[in-house]
């Protein structure tokens, strides 16, 4: 009898579990379907903007503006944000920057997204319908794409405002390529003028075109992504004399030449070979006549590294090297460092929590871990203050011959990347707000 009762209990429990299981599975599917439905909603909205995105990017490409001169671009951005119903729109930030808030229909944290707007003093050589109409100026780094994607994200999310859990601060930044000499600009001036205040975002996201990554793919780094950047000016002072009597002077040209060579030993002999470092002297100017020993030579260049400690050590070694070389010849030197951007550092925890979102949009096979780049990016200045993730939007297409690199007259993008950029960034921002809705 006891055995029969035991078997009956087991049977009843099994039957109970069988009938309960469908409800459990249904709940799980429903929970997953909510996210899938939102992804599809974003995708439909982004696809509906396809022609508009292409037209806007082409318009911006045809009308490029240099750093701190982005008047037309900033005006178009502000007008679009106002038309979308965004609030707290500020213009004239850091000369031509524009910021705006999209307040969601649900309470939650604040996250920021940044897009830069400036072009480069490079002549357009592409024979395309959207060729630059301004001689000598071209969007050769894809900032027309960044601005277009940023506005596309604003439009998609403004159209689903009630689904947004928190607020999104949109930052359209001028002068990423560097302000003209004697002017302030870029991210540092934006920060100085309060772009990260009132309210302070919990994190910031940004993207950059990458022609070496194919359209439809996303590249990323965890940790150091792009190098620090320091611009330096070196002045070597000697003593002038007749070119036939060098013993009566101190030849600044010879001393400068020795300094150029000696500076390269910092990389090869003074810094750990496993640490990336570049010291480049780009210009040398000195002398007034072929038969006169030059009394002064000026050199300019750049230093790049992926480690802030290596950066500080290298600056110290530059001063030490210049001091020793010039002293050996009886000359003197002056070194000034300016225009510094720190290492672009993607917070690993932020990267790891964001990657599932990116993979869900483009696929794991199209989400590529990249090696760090030695070019610099002033997005790093925001990352000094709040966690940030700066990833790369594939814009290349080998089949179409779209392979030219940044800062070249042949640079172009596969415009299929525009919709991809909007889809990915929209979901990245929405998912971040959902994940951190309960954070204190």
C-alpha positions as CSV (number, residue, x, y, z in Angstrom):
1,X,0.0,0.0,0.0
2,X,2.8,2.4,0.9
3,X,4.5,1.7,-2.4
4,X,1.2,2.4,-4.3
5,X,0.8,5.7,-2.4
6,X,4.3,6.8,-3.2
7,X,3.9,6.0,-6.9
8,X,0.6,8.0,-7.0
9,X,2.4,11.0,-5.5
10,X,5.2,10.8,-8.0
11,X,2.6,10.6,-10.8
12,X,0.7,13.6,-9.6
13,X,3.8,15.7,-9.3
14,X,4.9,14.7,-12.8
15,X,1.5,15.6,-14.2
16,X,1.6,18.9,-12.4
17,X,5.0,19.8,-13.9
18,X,3.8,18.9,-17.4
19,X,0.9,21.3,-17.2
20,X,3.0,24.0,-15.5
21,X,5.8,23.8,-18.1
22,X,3.9,25.5,-21.0
23,X,3.2,28.5,-18.8
24,X,6.9,28.8,-17.8
25,X,8.0,28.5,-21.4
26,X,5.4,31.0,-22.6
27,X,6.5,33.6,-20.0
28,X,10.1,33.2,-21.2
29,X,9.2,33.6,-24.8
30,X,7.1,36.7,-24.0
31,X,10.0,38.2,-22.1
32,X,12.4,37.7,-25.0
33,X,9.8,38.8,-27.5
34,X,9.6,42.2,-25.9
35,X,13.2,42.9,-26.7
36,X,12.9,41.4,-30.1
37,X,9.9,43.6,-30.8
38,X,11.8,46.7,-29.8
39,X,14.7,45.7,-32.0
40,X,12.3,45.3,-34.9
41,X,10.7,48.6,-34.2
42,X,14.1,50.3,-34.3
43,X,15.0,48.5,-37.5
44,X,11.7,49.5,-39.2
45,X,12.2,53.1,-38.2
46,X,15.8,53.2,-39.4
47,X,15.0,51.5,-42.7
48,X,12.2,54.1,-43.2
49,X,14.9,56.8,-42.9
50,X,17.3,55.2,-45.5
51,X,16.8,57.7,-48.3
52,X,16.7,60.7,-45.9
53,X,20.0,59.5,-44.3
54,X,21.7,59.2,-47.6
55,X,20.4,62.6,-48.7
56,X,21.6,64.3,-45.5
57,X,25.0,62.7,-45.6
58,X,25.5,63.8,-49.2
59,X,24.4,67.3,-48.4
60,X,26.9,67.5,-45.5
61,X,29.6,66.0,-47.7
62,X,29.0,68.6,-50.4
63,X,29.2,71.5,-47.8
64,X,32.1,70.6,-45.5
65,X,33.3,73.1,-42.9
66,X,36.6,73.3,-41.1
67,X,37.1,73.1,-37.3
68,X,35.5,75.9,-35.4
69,X,33.8,77.1,-38.6
70,X,30.9,74.6,-38.7
71,X,28.2,77.3,-38.9
72,X,25.9,75.7,-41.6
73,X,26.3,72.2,-40.2
74,X,25.4,73.4,-36.7
75,X,22.4,75.3,-37.9
76,X,21.0,72.3,-39.8
77,X,21.6,70.1,-36.7
78,X,19.8,72.5,-34.3
79,X,16.9,72.9,-36.7
80,X,16.4,69.1,-37.0
81,X,16.6,68.6,-33.3
82,X,14.0,71.3,-32.7
83,X,11.7,69.8,-35.3
84,X,12.0,66.4,-33.5
85,X,10.8,68.0,-30.3
86,X,14.0,67.6,-28.3
87,X,14.3,69.9,-25.3
88,X,17.0,72.0,-23.7
89,X,18.6,72.7,-27.1
90,X,21.8,74.7,-26.7
91,X,23.7,76.2,-29.7
92,X,27.0,78.0,-29.8
93,X,28.6,75.6,-27.3
94,X,32.4,75.7,-27.9
95,X,31.6,78.1,-30.8
96,X,29.4,75.8,-33.0
97,X,28.5,72.9,-30.8
98,X,24.9,71.8,-30.3
99,X,23.4,69.8,-27.5
100,X,19.9,68.6,-26.8
101,X,17.9,66.3,-24.5
102,X,15.5,63.6,-25.3
103,X,13.5,62.9,-22.2
104,X,11.9,59.4,-22.3
105,X,8.5,58.4,-21.2
106,X,9.8,56.3,-18.3
107,X,12.1,57.4,-15.4
108,X,15.7,56.3,-15.6
109,X,19.3,57.5,-15.9
110,X,20.9,59.8,-18.4
111,X,23.3,58.6,-21.1
112,X,25.1,60.7,-23.7
113,X,26.0,60.1,-27.4
114,X,28.5,62.3,-29.2
115,X,28.9,63.0,-32.9
116,X,31.6,65.3,-34.4
117,X,30.9,67.7,-37.4
118,X,34.1,69.2,-38.8
119,X,35.9,68.5,-42.1
120,X,39.5,68.6,-43.2
121,X,41.6,70.9,-45.4
122,X,41.9,68.2,-48.1
123,X,40.9,68.5,-51.8
124,X,38.2,66.2,-53.0
125,X,39.3,64.0,-55.9
126,X,36.3,61.7,-56.1
127,X,34.1,62.0,-59.2
128,X,30.8,61.5,-57.4
129,X,27.4,63.3,-57.4
130,X,28.0,64.5,-53.9
131,X,31.5,65.8,-54.4
132,X,32.6,68.7,-52.1
133,X,31.5,72.0,-53.4
134,X,34.1,73.8,-51.4
135,X,37.6,73.7,-53.0
136,X,40.3,72.4,-50.6
137,X,37.9,71.1,-47.9
138,X,36.5,67.6,-47.7
139,X,34.9,65.3,-45.2
140,X,37.8,62.9,-45.4
141,X,37.3,61.3,-41.9
142,X,33.6,60.5,-42.1
143,X,32.3,63.2,-39.7
144,X,29.4,63.7,-42.2
145,X,28.5,60.1,-41.4
146,X,28.8,60.7,-37.7
147,X,26.5,63.7,-37.8
148,X,24.0,61.9,-40.0
149,X,23.9,58.9,-37.8
150,X,23.5,61.1,-34.7
151,X,20.5,62.8,-36.2
152,X,19.1,59.5,-37.4
153,X,19.3,58.1,-33.9
154,X,17.6,61.2,-32.5
155,X,14.8,60.8,-35.0
156,X,14.3,57.1,-34.3
157,X,14.2,57.5,-30.6
158,X,12.1,60.6,-30.7
159,X,9.5,58.5,-32.5
160,X,9.5,55.9,-29.7
161,X,9.9,58.3,-26.8
162,X,7.5,56.5,-24.6
163,X,9.6,53.4,-24.7
164,X,12.8,55.3,-23.6
165,X,13.6,54.6,-19.9
166,X,15.5,57.7,-18.9
167,X,17.0,60.5,-21.0
168,X,19.6,60.8,-23.7
169,X,21.9,63.8,-24.1
170,X,22.9,64.4,-27.8
171,X,26.2,66.1,-28.2
172,X,27.2,67.4,-31.7
173,X,30.7,68.6,-31.4
174,X,32.9,70.9,-33.5
175,X,36.6,70.9,-34.0
176,X,37.5,67.2,-33.3
177,X,40.3,67.5,-35.8
178,X,41.8,70.3,-33.7
179,X,41.1,74.0,-33.4
180,X,43.1,76.5,-35.5
181,X,46.2,77.8,-33.9
182,X,45.5,80.3,-31.2
183,X,41.9,79.1,-30.7
184,X,40.3,76.7,-28.2
185,X,37.9,74.1,-29.4
186,X,36.8,70.5,-29.5
187,X,35.9,68.2,-26.6
188,X,38.0,70.1,-24.0
189,X,36.1,73.4,-24.7
190,X,32.8,71.6,-24.8
191,X,33.5,70.1,-21.4
192,X,34.7,73.5,-20.1
193,X,31.4,75.0,-21.2
194,X,29.4,72.4,-19.2
195,X,28.3,69.8,-21.8
196,X,28.6,67.0,-19.2
197,X,26.7,69.0,-16.5
198,X,23.1,69.5,-15.7
199,X,22.5,66.7,-16.0
200,X,25.6,64.6,-15.8
201,X,25.4,61.5,-18.0
202,X,26.3,58.1,-16.4
203,X,28.1,57.1,-19.6
204,X,28.9,58.3,-23.1
205,X,28.9,56.5,-26.4
206,X,30.3,57.4,-29.8
207,X,31.3,55.9,-33.1
208,X,33.8,56.4,-35.9
209,X,33.9,55.3,-39.5
210,X,36.4,52.6,-40.3
211,X,37.1,51.9,-44.0
212,X,39.1,48.8,-43.2
213,X,36.0,47.2,-41.7
214,X,33.2,46.3,-44.1
215,X,29.8,47.9,-44.2
216,X,27.5,45.9,-42.0
217,X,30.3,45.1,-39.4
218,X,31.2,46.8,-36.2
219,X,34.8,47.0,-34.8
220,X,35.6,47.5,-31.1
221,X,38.4,47.6,-28.6
222,X,38.2,46.9,-24.9
223,X,40.7,49.1,-22.9
224,X,43.0,51.3,-24.9
225,X,41.5,52.0,-28.3
226,X,43.3,55.0,-29.8
227,X,46.5,56.7,-28.8
228,X,47.2,59.8,-26.8
229,X,48.3,62.8,-29.0
230,X,50.7,65.5,-28.1
231,X,51.9,68.2,-30.5
232,X,55.3,69.6,-29.8
233,X,57.4,72.5,-30.9
234,X,61.2,72.4,-30.4
235,X,63.3,75.6,-30.9
236,X,67.1,75.1,-31.2
237,X,69.1,78.2,-30.6
238,X,72.8,78.4,-31.7
239,X,75.0,81.3,-32.9
240,X,75.2,82.7,-36.4
241,X,78.4,83.1,-38.3
242,X,79.7,83.0,-41.9
243,X,79.1,79.7,-43.6
244,X,82.9,79.4,-44.3
245,X,83.7,80.0,-40.6
246,X,81.6,77.5,-38.7
247,X,84.0,77.5,-35.8
248,X,82.9,81.0,-34.9
249,X,79.2,80.0,-34.5
250,X,77.0,77.2,-33.3
251,X,75.2,75.6,-36.2
252,X,71.5,75.2,-35.2
253,X,70.9,73.1,-38.3
254,X,73.5,70.5,-37.3
255,X,72.2,70.5,-33.7
256,X,68.6,70.1,-34.8
257,X,69.6,67.2,-37.1
258,X,71.3,65.4,-34.2
259,X,68.2,66.0,-32.0
260,X,65.9,64.4,-34.6
261,X,68.0,61.3,-34.6
262,X,68.5,61.2,-30.9
263,X,64.8,61.5,-30.2
264,X,64.2,58.2,-32.1
265,X,66.4,56.4,-29.5
266,X,63.7,57.1,-26.9
267,X,61.5,54.7,-28.8
268,X,64.3,52.2,-29.6
269,X,66.4,52.2,-26.4
270,X,64.6,54.0,-23.6
271,X,61.0,52.6,-23.6
272,X,59.9,49.0,-23.2
273,X,59.7,47.6,-26.8
274,X,56.3,46.1,-25.9
275,X,54.8,49.6,-25.4
276,X,53.6,51.4,-28.5
277,X,55.2,54.8,-29.0
278,X,55.6,57.1,-32.0
279,X,57.7,60.3,-31.9
280,X,57.6,62.0,-35.3
281,X,59.3,65.3,-36.3
282,X,57.1,66.6,-39.1
283,X,58.6,70.0,-40.0
284,X,62.0,71.6,-39.7
285,X,62.5,75.3,-40.5
286,X,65.7,77.3,-40.1
287,X,68.3,79.4,-41.7
288,X,68.1,82.5,-43.9
289,X,70.8,82.1,-46.5
290,X,73.0,79.3,-48.1
291,X,76.2,80.8,-46.7
292,X,75.1,81.7,-43.2
293,X,75.3,79.4,-40.2
294,X,71.7,79.3,-38.9
295,X,71.2,80.7,-35.4
296,X,67.8,79.2,-34.9
297,X,65.8,76.2,-36.1
298,X,62.2,75.3,-35.2
299,X,60.8,71.8,-35.4
300,X,57.2,70.5,-34.9
301,X,56.0,67.0,-34.5
302,X,53.7,64.6,-32.7
303,X,54.0,62.0,-30.0
304,X,51.6,59.1,-29.7
305,X,51.3,56.3,-27.2
306,X,48.6,53.9,-25.7
307,X,49.8,54.2,-22.1
308,X,49.6,57.5,-20.1
309,X,52.5,56.5,-18.0
310,X,54.6,56.0,-21.1
311,X,53.5,59.4,-22.3
312,X,54.7,61.1,-19.2
313,X,58.0,59.2,-19.2
314,X,58.5,60.0,-22.9
315,X,58.0,63.7,-22.3
316,X,60.6,63.6,-19.6
317,X,63.0,61.7,-21.9
318,X,62.5,64.2,-24.7
319,X,63.6,67.1,-22.4
320,X,66.6,65.1,-21.1
321,X,67.7,64.2,-24.7
322,X,67.3,67.7,-26.0
323,X,69.2,69.1,-23.0
324,X,72.1,66.7,-23.5
325,X,72.4,67.1,-27.2
326,X,72.2,70.8,-27.3
327,X,74.7,71.2,-24.4
328,X,77.2,69.0,-26.2
329,X,77.2,71.6,-29.1
330,X,77.0,74.8,-27.0
331,X,73.4,75.4,-28.1
332,X,70.1,75.7,-26.1
333,X,66.6,74.4,-26.6
334,X,63.0,75.2,-25.8
335,X,60.3,72.5,-25.9
336,X,56.6,73.2,-25.7
337,X,53.8,70.6,-25.7
338,X,50.3,71.5,-26.7
339,X,47.0,70.1,-28.1
340,X,47.1,67.0,-25.9
341,X,44.5,64.3,-26.0
342,X,44.7,61.4,-23.6
343,X,44.4,57.7,-24.6
344,X,40.9,56.8,-25.8
345,X,40.1,54.2,-23.2
346,X,37.0,52.0,-23.4
347,X,35.9,50.9,-20.0
348,X,36.1,47.1,-20.2
349,X,33.0,46.6,-18.1
350,X,31.0,48.9,-20.3
351,X,32.3,47.2,-23.4
352,X,31.3,43.8,-22.1
353,X,27.8,44.8,-21.2
354,X,27.3,46.5,-24.6
355,X,28.7,43.8,-26.9
356,X,25.6,41.5,-26.6
357,X,23.5,44.4,-28.0
358,X,25.8,45.0,-30.9
359,X,26.0,41.3,-31.7
360,X,22.2,41.0,-31.6
361,X,22.0,43.6,-34.4
362,X,24.9,42.7,-36.8
363,X,25.7,39.2,-35.6
364,X,28.6,37.8,-33.6
365,X,30.5,37.1,-36.8
366,X,30.3,40.8,-37.8
367,X,31.4,42.1,-34.4
368,X,35.2,42.4,-34.7
369,X,37.8,42.8,-32.0
370,X,40.4,45.2,-33.4
371,X,43.9,46.1,-32.5
372,X,44.4,49.6,-31.0
373,X,45.0,52.5,-33.4
374,X,47.8,55.1,-33.1
375,X,45.7,58.0,-34.4
376,X,44.1,60.0,-31.6
377,X,40.5,61.0,-30.8
378,X,39.4,63.8,-28.5
379,X,36.4,61.7,-27.4
380,X,39.0,60.6,-24.8
381,X,38.5,63.8,-22.9
382,X,34.9,62.8,-22.1
383,X,36.2,59.4,-21.0
384,X,38.4,61.1,-18.4
385,X,35.2,62.2,-16.6
386,X,32.6,59.5,-17.2
387,X,32.9,55.9,-18.6
388,X,32.7,55.8,-22.4
389,X,32.7,53.3,-25.3
390,X,33.9,54.4,-28.7
391,X,33.4,51.8,-31.4
392,X,33.9,51.7,-35.1
393,X,31.3,51.6,-37.8
394,X,32.4,49.6,-40.9
395,X,32.1,51.8,-44.0
396,X,34.3,49.9,-46.4
397,X,33.3,47.8,-49.4
398,X,36.0,46.1,-51.4
399,X,33.6,45.0,-54.1
400,X,32.7,48.7,-54.7
401,X,36.3,49.9,-54.5
402,X,35.6,51.8,-51.2
403,X,38.9,51.1,-49.5
404,X,40.7,54.5,-49.1
405,X,41.8,55.4,-45.6
406,X,41.1,58.4,-43.4
407,X,42.5,61.8,-44.3
408,X,42.9,61.0,-48.0
409,X,41.4,62.8,-51.0
410,X,39.9,59.5,-52.1
411,X,38.1,58.7,-48.8
412,X,34.5,57.5,-49.3
413,X,31.9,55.4,-47.5
414,X,29.4,52.7,-48.4
415,X,26.2,54.4,-47.6
416,X,24.6,51.1,-46.5
417,X,26.5,51.8,-43.3
418,X,24.2,54.7,-42.4
419,X,21.2,52.5,-41.5
420,X,23.5,50.1,-39.7
421,X,24.9,52.9,-37.6
422,X,21.5,54.2,-36.6
423,X,20.2,50.7,-35.7
424,X,23.2,49.8,-33.6
425,X,23.5,53.1,-31.7
426,X,19.8,53.4,-31.1
427,X,19.7,49.9,-29.5
428,X,23.0,50.5,-27.6
429,X,21.5,53.6,-25.9
430,X,18.1,52.0,-25.2
431,X,19.7,48.8,-23.7
432,X,22.1,50.9,-21.5
433,X,19.1,52.8,-20.1
434,X,17.2,49.5,-19.4
435,X,20.2,47.8,-17.8
436,X,20.8,50.8,-15.5
437,X,17.3,51.9,-14.7
438,X,17.5,50.7,-11.1
439,X,21.0,52.0,-10.4
440,X,21.4,54.4,-7.5
